[in-house]
Amino acid sequence: MSQQPLDRAGASRLAAQVYALVLACPSGRVTTYGWLAKAIGYPRGARMVGWFMNHTPKDNRVPAQRVINSKGELTGSWAFGQRGHMQHLLEAEGIEFAGEGKVDLKRYGWDPNRDLTPDALTAILTGADAAVPIAVDDDLMAQLLDDPASPFRIKPAEE
């Protein structure tokens, strides 16, 4: 089966789904890029979710601090302006960190595929377009279409 080309409207829809899931992640819990990717139908799209999170509009209410990597590390912390701010936000929600600065995913992890009913997940994803609209810029489209890790990569024609 061939992959359909991704346009800006499709990218905006995917971003809205990611943001809607992050909004659904309860305070005091964290989710991972991979769990979010799987929930929107791209089980190998963790990096793509990271790009969407990197382009989260600054003037919205998406609790981006709740998205971490699969090892429990705060890989997006640079986007919060100052070192330690992401950890501080999570600690304010009651999340405790291990000695090596990691979050215990067994204790605090929120996986939409595990923690939501199928109907609840479907409702979040189908209602996502209105949740947090995003203007997809040229940089994000380039990542989605050019990066080797993207499920939407346009492969050069072989000569």
DSSP file (Angstrom, degrees, kcal/mol; ACC not computed):
  #  RESIDUE AA STRUCTURE BP1 BP2  ACC     N-H-->O    O-->H-N    N-H-->O    O-->H-N    TCO  KAPPA ALPHA  PHI   PSI    X-CA   Y-CA   Z-CA
    1    1 A M              0   0    0      0, 0.0     2,-0.3     0, 0.0     0, 0.0   0.000 360.0 360.0 360.0 133.3    0.0    0.0    0.0
    2    2 A S        -     0   0    0      1,-0.1     2,-0.3     0, 0.0     0, 0.0  -0.615 360.0-112.7 -90.3 148.0    1.4    3.4   -0.9
    3    3 A Q        -     0   0    0     -2,-0.3     3,-0.1     1,-0.1    -1,-0.1  -0.586  29.8-123.3 -76.6 131.5    1.6    6.3    1.5
    4    4 A Q        -     0   0    0     -2,-0.3    -1,-0.1     1,-0.1     2,-0.0  -0.501  35.3-100.7 -70.8 143.4   -0.7    9.2    0.6
    5    5 A P        -     0   0    0      0, 0.0     2,-0.5     0, 0.0    -1,-0.1  -0.335  35.2-126.7 -63.0 148.5    1.2   12.5    0.2
    6    6 A L        -     0   0    0    146,-0.3     2,-0.2   135,-0.1    -3,-0.0  -0.859  27.2-174.4-101.2 128.8    0.9   14.8    3.2
    7    7 A D     >  -     0   0    0     -2,-0.5     4,-2.4     1,-0.0     5,-0.2  -0.589  43.5 -92.7-109.8 178.4   -0.2   18.4    2.7
    8    8 A R  H  > S+     0   0    0      1,-0.2     4,-2.7     2,-0.2     5,-0.2   0.875 125.1  53.4 -61.0 -38.6   -0.4   21.3    5.2
    9    9 A A  H  > S+     0   0    0      2,-0.2     4,-2.1     1,-0.2    -1,-0.2   0.914 110.7  46.9 -63.9 -41.3   -4.0   20.5    6.1
   10   10 A G  H  > S+     0   0    0      2,-0.2     4,-2.2     1,-0.2    -2,-0.2   0.898 112.6  49.2 -65.4 -40.8   -3.1   16.9    6.8
   11   11 A A  H  X S+     0   0    0     -4,-2.4     4,-2.6     2,-0.2    -2,-0.2   0.900 110.5  50.9 -64.9 -40.7   -0.1   18.0    8.9
   12   12 A S  H  X S+     0   0    0     -4,-2.7     4,-2.5     2,-0.2    -2,-0.2   0.889 109.2  51.5 -63.6 -39.1   -2.3   20.4   10.8
   13   13 A R  H  X S+     0   0    0     -4,-2.1     4,-1.9     2,-0.2    -2,-0.2   0.917 111.0  47.4 -63.4 -44.5   -4.8   17.7   11.5
   14   14 A L  H  X S+     0   0    0     -4,-2.2     4,-2.3     2,-0.2    -2,-0.2   0.922 111.9  49.8 -63.5 -43.9   -2.1   15.4   12.8
   15   15 A A  H  X S+     0   0    0     -4,-2.6     4,-2.8     1,-0.2     5,-0.2   0.920 109.2  52.4 -60.2 -43.5   -0.7   18.2   15.0
   16   16 A A  H  X S+     0   0    0     -4,-2.5     4,-2.4     1,-0.2    -1,-0.2   0.877 108.6  50.9 -61.0 -37.6   -4.2   18.9   16.4
   17   17 A Q  H  X S+     0   0    0     -4,-1.9     4,-2.0     2,-0.2    -1,-0.2   0.916 110.6  48.5 -66.0 -42.8   -4.6   15.2   17.3
   18   18 A V  H  X S+     0   0    0     -4,-2.3     4,-2.3     1,-0.2    -2,-0.2   0.951 113.6  46.6 -60.3 -49.0   -1.2   15.2   19.1
   19   19 A Y  H  X S+     0   0    0     -4,-2.8     4,-2.5     1,-0.2    -2,-0.2   0.879 109.5  54.3 -63.5 -38.2   -2.1   18.4   21.0
   20   20 A A  H  X S+     0   0    0     -4,-2.4     4,-1.3    -5,-0.2    -1,-0.2   0.895 109.8  47.6 -62.9 -39.1   -5.6   17.0   21.9
   21   21 A L  H  X S+     0   0    0     -4,-2.0     4,-1.0     2,-0.2    -2,-0.2   0.900 110.4  51.2 -67.8 -39.9   -4.0   13.9   23.4
   22   22 A V  H >< S+     0   0    0     -4,-2.3     3,-0.6     1,-0.2    -2,-0.2   0.907 108.8  52.1 -63.7 -39.4   -1.5   16.0   25.4
   23   23 A L  H 3< S+     0   0    0     -4,-2.5    -1,-0.2     1,-0.2    -2,-0.2   0.827 107.9  52.7 -62.7 -30.7   -4.5   18.1   26.7
   24   24 A A  H 3< S+     0   0    0     -4,-1.3    -1,-0.2    -5,-0.2    -2,-0.2   0.679  82.8 104.2 -79.0 -18.1   -6.1   14.8   27.7
   25   25 A C  S << S-     0   0    0     -4,-1.0     4,-0.1    -3,-0.6     3,-0.1  -0.515  79.3-120.3 -66.5 120.3   -3.0   13.7   29.7
   26   26 A P    >   -     0   0    0      0, 0.0     3,-1.5     0, 0.0    -1,-0.1  -0.213  27.3 -94.7 -65.7 151.0   -4.0   14.2   33.3
   27   27 A S  T 3  S+     0   0    0      1,-0.3     3,-0.1     3,-0.0    63,-0.0  -0.375 114.4  33.5 -57.8 140.3   -2.0   16.5   35.6
   28   28 A G  T 3  S+     0   0    0      1,-0.3     2,-0.3    -3,-0.1    -1,-0.3   0.544 107.1  88.6  84.9   7.8    0.6   14.5   37.5
   29   29 A R    <   -     0   0    0     -3,-1.5    -1,-0.3    -4,-0.1     2,-0.3  -0.897  59.1-152.8-130.5 160.9    1.1   12.1   34.7
   30   30 A V  B     -a  109   0A   0     78,-2.6    80,-2.9    -2,-0.3     2,-0.3  -0.928   3.7-161.1-130.2 157.8    3.4   12.1   31.6
   31   31 A T  E     -b   67   0B   0     35,-3.3    37,-2.7    -2,-0.3     2,-0.3  -0.815  17.8-121.8-128.3 172.2    3.2   10.5   28.2
   32   32 A T  E  >  -b   68   0B   0     78,-0.3     4,-2.2    -2,-0.3    37,-0.2  -0.798  20.1-117.7-117.5 160.0    5.8    9.7   25.6
   33   33 A Y  H  > S+     0   0    0     35,-1.3     4,-2.4    -2,-0.3     5,-0.1   0.903 117.0  50.7 -56.4 -42.4    6.4   10.8   22.0
   34   34 A G  H  > S+     0   0    0      2,-0.2     4,-2.5     1,-0.2    -1,-0.2   0.892 107.5  50.6 -66.8 -41.6    6.0    7.1   21.0
   35   35 A W  H  > S+     0   0    0      2,-0.2     4,-2.0     1,-0.2    -1,-0.2   0.912 112.7  47.5 -63.3 -41.3    2.8    6.5   22.9
   36   36 A L  H  X S+     0   0    0     -4,-2.2     4,-1.5     2,-0.2    -2,-0.2   0.922 111.1  51.2 -65.0 -43.1    1.3    9.6   21.2
   37   37 A A  H  <>S+     0   0    0     -4,-2.4     5,-3.0     1,-0.2     3,-0.4   0.924 110.7  48.0 -60.4 -45.0    2.5    8.5   17.8
   38   38 A K  H ><5S+     0   0    0     -4,-2.5     3,-1.3     5,-0.3    -1,-0.2   0.893 107.7  56.3 -62.8 -39.0    1.0    5.1   18.2
   39   39 A A  H 3<5S+     0   0    0     -4,-2.0    -1,-0.2     1,-0.3    -2,-0.2   0.798 107.8  47.7 -65.8 -28.6   -2.3    6.6   19.3
   40   40 A I  T 3<5S-     0   0    0     -4,-1.5    -1,-0.3    -3,-0.4    -2,-0.2   0.375 128.9 -95.2 -94.2   5.6   -2.6    8.7   16.2
   41   41 A G  T < 5S+     0   0    0     -3,-1.3    -3,-0.2    -4,-0.3    -2,-0.1   0.617  98.3 102.1  98.6  13.5   -1.8    5.7   14.0
   42   42 A Y    > < +     0   0    0     -5,-3.0     3,-2.5    -6,-0.2    -3,-0.1  -0.687  39.9 177.5-128.6  78.6    2.0    6.1   13.4
   43   43 A P  T 3  S+     0   0    0      0, 0.0    -5,-0.3     0, 0.0     3,-0.2   0.684  86.1  43.5 -60.3 -18.1    3.7    3.6   15.8
   44   44 A R  T 3  S+     0   0    0     -7,-0.2     3,-0.3     1,-0.1     4,-0.1   0.041  90.6  95.3-109.9  25.9    7.1    4.5   14.4
   45   45 A G    <>  +     0   0    0     -3,-2.5     4,-2.1   -11,-0.2     5,-0.2   0.027  35.9 120.2-107.1  26.7    6.4    8.2   14.5
   46   46 A A  H  > S+     0   0    0      1,-0.2     4,-2.0     2,-0.2    -1,-0.2   0.903  79.4  50.5 -58.0 -42.1    7.8    9.3   17.8
   47   47 A R  H  > S+     0   0    0     -3,-0.3     4,-1.9     1,-0.2    -1,-0.2   0.893 107.2  54.3 -64.1 -38.5   10.2   11.7   16.1
   48   48 A M  H  > S+     0   0    0    101,-0.2     4,-2.1     1,-0.2    -1,-0.2   0.911 106.5  51.5 -60.5 -43.1    7.3   13.2   14.1
   49   49 A V  H  X S+     0   0    0     -4,-2.1     4,-2.8     1,-0.2    -1,-0.2   0.891 106.1  56.0 -61.3 -38.6    5.5   13.9   17.4
   50   50 A G  H  X S+     0   0    0     -4,-2.0     4,-2.3     2,-0.2    -1,-0.2   0.891 105.3  51.0 -59.5 -40.2    8.6   15.6   18.7
   51   51 A W  H  X S+     0   0    0     -4,-1.9     4,-1.2     2,-0.2    -1,-0.2   0.926 110.5  48.9 -63.7 -43.3    8.5   17.9   15.7
   52   52 A F  H >< S+     0   0    0     -4,-2.1     3,-0.6     1,-0.2    -2,-0.2   0.929 111.6  49.2 -61.5 -43.6    4.9   18.8   16.4
   53   53 A M  H >< S+     0   0    0     -4,-2.8     3,-1.5     1,-0.3    -1,-0.2   0.877 106.9  55.6 -63.9 -36.0    5.7   19.4   20.0
   54   54 A N  H 3< S+     0   0    0     -4,-2.3    -1,-0.3     1,-0.3    -2,-0.2   0.775 110.2  47.0 -65.3 -25.3    8.6   21.7   19.0
   55   55 A H  T << S+     0   0    0     -4,-1.2    -1,-0.3    -3,-0.6    -2,-0.2   0.160  78.4 141.1-102.5  17.1    6.1   23.7   16.9
   56   56 A T    <   -     0   0    0     -3,-1.5    -3,-0.1     1,-0.1    78,-0.1  -0.418  63.9-107.0 -60.0 126.2    3.5   24.0   19.7
   57   57 A P    >   -     0   0    0      0, 0.0     3,-1.0     0, 0.0     5,-0.2  -0.322  22.7-137.0 -56.4 135.1    2.0   27.5   19.5
   58   58 A K  T 3  S+     0   0    0      1,-0.3    -2,-0.1    -3,-0.1    -3,-0.0   0.741  96.2  59.7 -68.5 -24.0    3.4   29.5   22.4
   59   59 A D  T 3  S+     0   0    0      2,-0.0    -1,-0.3     0, 0.0     2,-0.2  -0.020  90.1  89.1 -99.8  31.9    0.0   31.1   23.2
   60   60 A N  S <  S-     0   0    0     -3,-1.0    72,-0.1     2,-0.1    -4,-0.0  -0.607  79.4-116.1-119.4-176.4   -2.0   27.9   23.9
   61   61 A R        +     0   0    0     -2,-0.2    -3,-0.1     2,-0.1    -2,-0.0   0.191  60.3 135.5-106.5  15.9   -2.8   25.8   26.8
   62   62 A V        -     0   0    0     -5,-0.2     2,-2.3     1,-0.1     3,-0.2  -0.521  54.9-137.1 -68.0 120.0   -1.1   22.5   25.7
   63   63 A P    >   +     0   0    0      0, 0.0     3,-2.2     0, 0.0    -1,-0.1  -0.459  33.1 171.1 -79.2  73.2    0.8   21.2   28.8
   64   64 A A  G >   +     0   0    0     -2,-2.3     3,-1.9     1,-0.3    12,-0.1   0.705  64.1  76.3 -60.0 -22.2    3.9   20.3   26.7
   65   65 A Q  G 3  S+     0   0    0      1,-0.3    -1,-0.3    -3,-0.2    25,-0.1   0.707  83.7  68.1 -62.8 -17.4    5.9   19.5   29.8
   66   66 A R  G <  S+     0   0    0     -3,-2.2   -35,-3.3   -36,-0.1     2,-0.6   0.455  81.6  86.8 -83.1  -0.1    4.0   16.2   30.1
   67   67 A V  E <   +b   31   0B   0     -3,-1.9     9,-0.3   -37,-0.2     2,-0.2  -0.900  54.3 153.7-106.4 118.3    5.6   14.8   26.9
   68   68 A I  E     -b   32   0B   0    -37,-2.7   -35,-1.3    -2,-0.6     6,-0.2  -0.721  43.1 -84.0-131.1 178.7    8.9   13.0   27.6
   69   69 A N    >   -     0   0    0      4,-2.3     3,-2.0    -2,-0.2    -1,-0.1  -0.325  44.5 -98.4 -86.8 174.2   10.9   10.2   25.9
   70   70 A S  T 3  S+     0   0    0      1,-0.3    35,-0.1     2,-0.1    -1,-0.1   0.573 121.1  58.5 -70.1  -9.1   10.5    6.5   26.4
   71   71 A K  T 3  S-     0   0    0      2,-0.1    -1,-0.3    33,-0.0     3,-0.1   0.414 120.1-105.3 -95.9  -0.4   13.4    6.4   28.9
   72   72 A G  S <  S+     0   0    0     -3,-2.0    31,-2.4     1,-0.3     2,-0.2   0.625  75.5 140.6  85.8  14.2   11.7    8.9   31.2
   73   73 A E        -     0   0    0     29,-0.2    -4,-2.3     1,-0.1     2,-1.5  -0.631  60.0-124.1 -94.4 150.2   14.0   11.7   30.2
   74   74 A L    >   +     0   0    0     27,-0.4     3,-1.3    -2,-0.2     4,-0.2  -0.585  43.9 160.5 -89.1  73.3   13.0   15.3   29.7
   75   75 A T  T 3   +     0   0    0     -2,-1.5     3,-0.3     1,-0.3    -1,-0.2   0.679  69.5  53.0 -73.6 -17.4   14.3   15.6   26.1
   76   76 A G  T >  S+     0   0    0     -9,-0.3     3,-1.8    -3,-0.2    -1,-0.3   0.297  73.2 110.2 -97.7  10.7   12.2   18.7   25.3
   77   77 A S  G X   +     0   0    0     -3,-1.3     3,-1.8     1,-0.3     9,-0.3   0.756  64.3  69.2 -62.4 -25.6   13.3   20.7   28.2
   78   78 A W  G >  S+     0   0    0     -3,-0.3     3,-1.0     1,-0.3    -1,-0.3   0.784  90.2  64.4 -62.2 -25.1   15.3   23.2   26.1
   79   79 A A  G <  S+     0   0    0     -3,-1.8    -1,-0.3     1,-0.2    -2,-0.2   0.526  86.0  74.0 -76.2  -5.0   12.0   24.5   24.7
   80   80 A F  G <  S-     0   0    0     -3,-1.8     2,-0.7    -4,-0.2    -1,-0.2   0.275 105.6-116.4 -97.0  11.5   11.0   25.8   28.1
   81   81 A G  S <  S+     0   0    0     -3,-1.0     2,-0.4    -4,-0.0    -3,-0.1  -0.140  85.7  41.7  90.5 -41.1   13.3   28.8   28.1
   82   82 A Q  S >  S-     0   0    0     -2,-0.7     3,-1.9    -5,-0.2     4,-0.4  -0.995  92.0 -91.5-142.9 149.5   15.6   27.9   31.0
   83   83 A R  T 3  S+     0   0    0     -2,-0.4    -5,-0.1     1,-0.3    -6,-0.0  -0.307 109.9  15.7 -59.1 133.1   17.2   24.8   32.3
   84   84 A G  T 3> S+     0   0    0      1,-0.0     4,-2.5     4,-0.0    -1,-0.3   0.282  90.5 110.8  90.0 -10.7   15.1   23.0   34.9
   85   85 A H  H <> S+     0   0    0     -3,-1.9     4,-2.5     2,-0.2     5,-0.2   0.905  77.7  50.2 -66.5 -40.7   11.8   24.7   34.1
   86   86 A M  H  > S+     0   0    0     -4,-0.4     4,-2.1    -9,-0.3    -1,-0.2   0.931 112.9  47.0 -61.8 -45.2   10.2   21.7   32.5
   87   87 A Q  H  > S+     0   0    0      1,-0.2     4,-2.8     2,-0.2    -2,-0.2   0.906 110.5  52.9 -62.6 -41.2   11.2   19.6   35.6
   88   88 A H  H  X S+     0   0    0     -4,-2.5     4,-2.2     1,-0.2    -2,-0.2   0.914 107.9  50.8 -60.8 -43.0    9.9   22.3   37.9
   89   89 A L  H  X S+     0   0    0     -4,-2.5     4,-0.7     1,-0.2    -1,-0.2   0.906 112.8  46.1 -60.8 -42.3    6.5   22.3   36.0
   90   90 A L  H ><>S+     0   0    0     -4,-2.1     5,-2.1     1,-0.2     3,-0.8   0.898 110.6  52.0 -69.1 -40.1    6.2   18.5   36.4
   91   91 A E  H ><5S+     0   0    0     -4,-2.8     3,-1.7     1,-0.2    -1,-0.2   0.872 103.7  58.6 -62.8 -36.2    7.3   18.6   40.1
   92   92 A A  H 3<5S+     0   0    0     -4,-2.2    -1,-0.2     1,-0.3    -2,-0.2   0.744 103.3  53.8 -64.4 -22.0    4.5   21.2   40.7
   93   93 A E  T <<5S-     0   0    0     -3,-0.8    -1,-0.3    -4,-0.7    -2,-0.2   0.421 129.4 -98.3 -90.2   0.1    2.1   18.6   39.4
   94   94 A G  T < 5S+     0   0    0     -3,-1.7     2,-0.4     1,-0.3    -3,-0.2   0.512  74.6 144.1  99.5   6.0    3.4   16.1   41.9
   95   95 A I      < -     0   0    0     -5,-2.1     2,-0.3    -8,-0.1    -1,-0.3  -0.662  35.8-151.7 -82.7 130.4    5.8   14.1   39.7
   96   96 A E        -     0   0    0     -2,-0.4     8,-0.5     8,-0.1     2,-0.4  -0.773   7.3-139.5-100.8 146.9    8.9   12.9   41.6
   97   97 A F  B     -C  103   0C   0     -2,-0.3     6,-0.2     6,-0.1     2,-0.0  -0.830  12.5-123.9-108.7 143.7   12.2   12.4   39.8
   98   98 A A    >   -     0   0    0      4,-3.0     3,-2.5    -2,-0.4     4,-0.1  -0.268  42.4 -90.8 -73.8 169.6   14.7    9.6   40.3
   99   99 A G  T 3  S+     0   0    0      1,-0.3    -1,-0.1     2,-0.2    -2,-0.0   0.804 127.8  53.8 -53.5 -34.4   18.3   10.4   41.2
  100  100 A E  T 3  S-     0   0    0      2,-0.1    -1,-0.3     1,-0.0    -2,-0.0   0.275 123.4-103.0 -87.6  12.9   19.3   10.4   37.6
  101  101 A G  S <  S+     0   0    0     -3,-2.5   -27,-0.4     1,-0.3     2,-0.3   0.749  77.7 134.9  77.4  24.6   16.6   13.0   36.8
  102  102 A K        -     0   0    0    -29,-0.1    -4,-3.0    -4,-0.1     2,-0.4  -0.743  53.7-125.3-107.7 155.6   14.2   10.5   35.2
  103  103 A V  B     -C   97   0C   0    -31,-2.4     2,-1.0    -2,-0.3    -6,-0.1  -0.813  25.8-121.6 -95.0 136.3   10.5   10.0   35.5
  104  104 A D    >>  -     0   0    0     -8,-0.5     4,-2.9    -2,-0.4     3,-0.6  -0.691  23.9-166.5 -78.0 105.0    9.3    6.5   36.5
  105  105 A L  H 3> S+     0   0    0     -2,-1.0     4,-1.7     1,-0.2    -1,-0.2   0.771  84.2  60.4 -68.1 -26.2    7.0    5.7   33.6
  106  106 A K  H 34 S+     0   0    0      2,-0.2    -1,-0.2     1,-0.2    -2,-0.1   0.850 116.5  33.1 -67.9 -31.5    5.4    2.7   35.5
  107  107 A R  H <4 S+     0   0    0     -3,-0.6    -2,-0.2     1,-0.1    -1,-0.2   0.874 136.7  19.7 -88.6 -42.8    4.3    5.1   38.2
  108  108 A Y  H  < S+     0   0    0     -4,-2.9   -78,-2.6   -79,-0.1    -3,-0.2   0.473  90.0 122.3-111.2  -4.5    3.5    8.3   36.2
  109  109 A G  B  <  -a   30   0A   0     -4,-1.7     2,-0.5    -5,-0.4   -78,-0.2  -0.338  39.1-166.0 -69.5 140.1    3.1    7.1   32.6
  110  110 A W        -     0   0    0    -80,-2.9   -78,-0.3    -2,-0.1     3,-0.1  -0.950   4.4-174.4-126.3 108.3   -0.1    7.8   30.7
  111  111 A D    >>  -     0   0    0     -2,-0.5     4,-3.8     1,-0.1     3,-1.1  -0.911  17.0-151.5-105.2 113.4   -0.5    5.8   27.5
  112  112 A P  H 3> S+     0   0    0      0, 0.0     4,-1.4     0, 0.0    -1,-0.1   0.848  96.8  53.2 -55.3 -35.9   -3.6    6.8   25.5
  113  113 A N  H 34 S+     0   0    0    -78,-0.2     8,-0.1     1,-0.2   -77,-0.0   0.796 121.0  31.8 -69.8 -27.2   -3.9    3.4   24.0
  114  114 A R  H <4 S+     0   0    0     -3,-1.1    -1,-0.2     1,-0.1    -4,-0.0   0.824 124.2  42.1 -94.3 -39.3   -3.8    1.7   27.5
  115  115 A D  H  < S+     0   0    0     -4,-3.8     2,-0.4     2,-0.1    -2,-0.2   0.512 106.9  61.8 -96.9  -6.3   -5.5    4.4   29.6
  116  116 A L  S  < S-     0   0    0     -4,-1.4    -5,-0.0    -5,-0.4     3,-0.0  -0.892  84.3-115.7-113.8 149.9   -8.4    5.5   27.4
  117  117 A T     >  -     0   0    0     -2,-0.4     4,-2.6     1,-0.1     5,-0.2  -0.460  34.6-109.3 -71.3 157.3  -11.2    3.3   26.2
  118  118 A P  H  > S+     0   0    0      0, 0.0     4,-2.4     0, 0.0     5,-0.2   0.887 121.3  50.9 -55.5 -38.4  -11.2    2.9   22.4
  119  119 A D  H  > S+     0   0    0      2,-0.2     4,-2.4     1,-0.2     5,-0.1   0.905 109.9  48.6 -66.7 -40.6  -14.3    5.1   22.2
  120  120 A A  H  > S+     0   0    0      2,-0.2     4,-2.2     1,-0.2    -1,-0.2   0.910 112.0  49.2 -65.7 -41.9  -12.7    7.9   24.3
  121  121 A L  H  X S+     0   0    0     -4,-2.6     4,-2.5     2,-0.2     5,-0.2   0.935 111.9  48.6 -61.8 -46.6   -9.6    7.8   22.2
  122  122 A T  H  X S+     0   0    0     -4,-2.4     4,-2.8    -5,-0.2     5,-0.3   0.904 110.1  52.0 -60.1 -42.4  -11.7    8.0   19.0
  123  123 A A  H  X S+     0   0    0     -4,-2.4     4,-1.7     2,-0.2    -1,-0.2   0.900 110.6  47.7 -62.9 -41.3  -13.6   10.9   20.4
  124  124 A I  H  < S+     0   0    0     -4,-2.2     4,-0.3     2,-0.2    -2,-0.2   0.934 115.2  45.1 -64.4 -45.6  -10.5   12.8   21.2
  125  125 A L  H >< S+     0   0    0     -4,-2.5     3,-0.8     1,-0.2     4,-0.3   0.893 114.7  46.4 -68.8 -39.5   -8.9   12.2   17.8
  126  126 A T  H 3< S+     0   0    0     -4,-2.8     3,-0.4     1,-0.2    -1,-0.2   0.804 116.1  45.8 -74.8 -26.8  -12.1   13.0   15.8
  127  127 A G  T >< S+     0   0    0     -4,-1.7     3,-0.7    -5,-0.3     4,-0.4   0.359  87.5  96.9 -91.1   6.1  -12.7   16.2   17.9
  128  128 A A  G X>  +     0   0    0     -3,-0.8     3,-1.4    -4,-0.3     4,-0.9   0.800  62.4  73.7 -69.9 -31.5   -9.1   17.3   17.6
  129  129 A D  G 34 S+     0   0    0     -3,-0.4    -1,-0.2    -4,-0.3    -2,-0.1   0.836 103.4  41.3 -55.4 -34.3   -9.4   19.7   14.7
  130  130 A A  G <4 S+     0   0    0     -3,-0.7    -1,-0.3     1,-0.1    -2,-0.2   0.624 100.9  76.7 -86.7 -13.1  -11.2   22.3   16.9
  131  131 A A  T <4 S-     0   0    0     -3,-1.4    -2,-0.2    -4,-0.4    -1,-0.1   0.980 115.2  -9.5 -66.1 -61.5   -8.9   21.8   19.9
  132  132 A V  S  < S-     0   0    0     -4,-0.9    -1,-0.2  -116,-0.1  -113,-0.1  -0.796  70.8-151.5-143.1  94.1   -5.7   23.6   19.0
  133  133 A P        -     0   0    0      0, 0.0     2,-0.4     0, 0.0    -3,-0.1  -0.369  15.0-163.5 -66.7 147.1   -5.4   24.8   15.4
  134  134 A I        -     0   0    0   -122,-0.1     2,-0.7   -78,-0.1  -118,-0.1  -0.997  19.0-138.5-134.9 136.1   -1.8   25.1   14.1
  135  135 A A        -     0   0    0     -2,-0.4     2,-0.7  -123,-0.0  -126,-0.0  -0.846  26.1-139.6 -89.2 119.6   -0.4   26.9   11.1
  136  136 A V        -     0   0    0     -2,-0.7  -124,-0.1  -128,-0.1     2,-0.1  -0.719  21.4-155.2 -85.9 115.9    2.1   24.5    9.6
  137  137 A D     >  -     0   0    0     -2,-0.7     4,-2.2     1,-0.1     5,-0.2  -0.274  29.9 -98.6 -87.2 175.4    5.2   26.4    8.5
  138  138 A D  H  > S+     0   0    0      1,-0.2     4,-2.4     2,-0.2     5,-0.2   0.853 120.3  55.7 -62.1 -37.0    7.7   25.6    5.9
  139  139 A D  H  > S+     0   0    0      2,-0.2     4,-2.1     1,-0.2    -1,-0.2   0.927 109.4  45.4 -63.7 -44.7   10.2   24.2    8.4
  140  140 A L  H  > S+     0   0    0      2,-0.2     4,-2.5     1,-0.2    -2,-0.2   0.915 112.9  50.4 -65.9 -42.2    7.8   21.7    9.8
  141  141 A M  H  X S+     0   0    0     -4,-2.2     4,-2.2     1,-0.2     5,-0.2   0.901 108.8  53.0 -61.7 -39.5    6.6   20.6    6.3
  142  142 A A  H  X>S+     0   0    0     -4,-2.4     4,-2.5     2,-0.2     5,-0.5   0.919 110.1  47.7 -62.3 -42.8   10.3   20.2    5.4
  143  143 A Q  H  X5S+     0   0    0     -4,-2.1     4,-1.5     1,-0.2    -2,-0.2   0.930 113.4  48.1 -62.3 -44.4   10.8   17.9    8.4
  144  144 A L  H  <5S+     0   0    0     -4,-2.5     8,-0.5     1,-0.2    -1,-0.2   0.829 122.4  33.0 -66.7 -32.1    7.7   15.9    7.6
  145  145 A L  H  <5S+     0   0    0     -4,-2.2     9,-3.3    -5,-0.2    -1,-0.2   0.689 127.8  32.2 -98.9 -20.5    8.5   15.4    3.9
  146  146 A D  H  <5S+     0   0    0     -4,-2.5    -3,-0.2    -5,-0.2    -2,-0.1   0.740  85.1 100.5-111.4 -28.4   12.4   15.2    3.9
  147  147 A D    ><< -     0   0    0     -4,-1.5     3,-2.0    -5,-0.5     6,-0.2  -0.398  68.2-135.0 -69.2 133.5   13.6   13.6    7.2
  148  148 A P  T 3  S+     0   0    0      0, 0.0    -1,-0.1     0, 0.0     5,-0.1   0.743 105.0  56.1 -57.9 -23.7   14.5    9.9    6.8
  149  149 A A  T 3  S+     0   0    0      3,-0.0  -101,-0.2  -102,-0.0  -102,-0.2   0.517  85.3 105.2 -86.5  -5.0   12.6    9.1   10.0
  150  150 A S    X   -     0   0    0     -3,-2.0     3,-1.3    -7,-0.2  -105,-0.1  -0.560  67.0-144.2 -81.2 137.5    9.4   10.6    8.8
  151  151 A P  T 3  S+     0   0    0      0, 0.0    -1,-0.1     0, 0.0    -6,-0.1   0.614 104.2  51.5 -69.8  -9.5    6.5    8.3    7.8
  152  152 A F  T 3  S+     0   0    0     -8,-0.5  -146,-0.3    -5,-0.1    -8,-0.1   0.252  77.1 144.7-108.8  10.4    5.7   10.9    5.1
  153  153 A R    <   -     0   0    0     -3,-1.3     2,-0.8    -6,-0.2    -7,-0.2  -0.226  48.1-134.9 -55.2 131.9    9.2   11.2    3.6
  154  154 A I        -     0   0    0     -9,-3.3    -1,-0.1     3,-0.0    -2,-0.1  -0.821  22.5-144.0 -88.8 113.6    9.2   11.8   -0.1
  155  155 A K        -     0   0    0     -2,-0.8     3,-0.1     1,-0.1    -9,-0.0  -0.594  20.0-109.5 -81.2 136.7   11.8    9.5   -1.5
  156  156 A P        -     0   0    0      0, 0.0     2,-0.2     0, 0.0    -1,-0.1  -0.342  39.4-101.6 -63.0 144.0   13.8   10.7   -4.5
  157  157 A A        -     0   0    0      1,-0.1     2,-0.3     2,-0.0    -3,-0.0  -0.448  36.0-121.1 -66.2 135.1   13.0    9.0   -7.7
  158  158 A E              0   0    0     -2,-0.2    -1,-0.1     1,-0.1    -3,-0.0  -0.612 360.0 360.0 -80.0 137.2   15.6    6.4   -8.6
  159  159 A E              0   0    0     -2,-0.3    -1,-0.1     0, 0.0    -2,-0.0   0.425 360.0 360.0 -98.9 360.0   17.2    7.0  -11.9
